[in-house]
Every structure is written in structure tokens, then in C-alpha cells.
Amino acid sequence: MWVTKLSLKRIDEATRKRVLETLKFCEIHDRTGVFNYKVRGNFVVIESSSRDQAFRRGHFFHLRFPDVFYNCEKVRNKGGEVG
């Protein structure tokens, strides 16, 4: 499993609200049917099934919100849970 970590450190509260609204929209309208994310402080962790999908999701948010930066990582935890 791959994860995309979005950094929300450098954005104001209004932009943060728009990012979270966009995440909810993506969760509802995602073509893959699987869009799981968790908000952890100043970060959002989005689960992806492939490296390409993880980078595309991060790039989407960075293009839409230039102050939101992202990093993609491969995760290997027991049970496949994001950690």
C-alpha cells in the first residue's frame, strides 16, 4: 500500500477548510471506489493502492492548493493499516 501525506502547515484556516471539503468530495466521487484518508494534526494521510495513484492524488492537491505540499511513501504495517 502507498500513502500520500499532505502537509497543511503553511495554509490558513479558510484554505484548510477547502482542502477538507475537497477530500470529502473526492471520497464520494472517486472512480476507484476506495478513497480513505485520515487527518492527523497538520497532515492528511491518503491511502492508495499504487505508487502512480499516490503521486497523482498528491499532485492534484498541490496544483489546486499551491501551499499544500505532499510526499508519497510505501507502507508495510501488519494488517495494512496506515501508520
Beta strands, then each sheet from edge to edge (+ up, - down):
strand 1: 2-7
strand 2: 37-40
strand 3: 43-48
strand 4: 69-74
sheet 1: 2+ 3- 1+ 4-
end
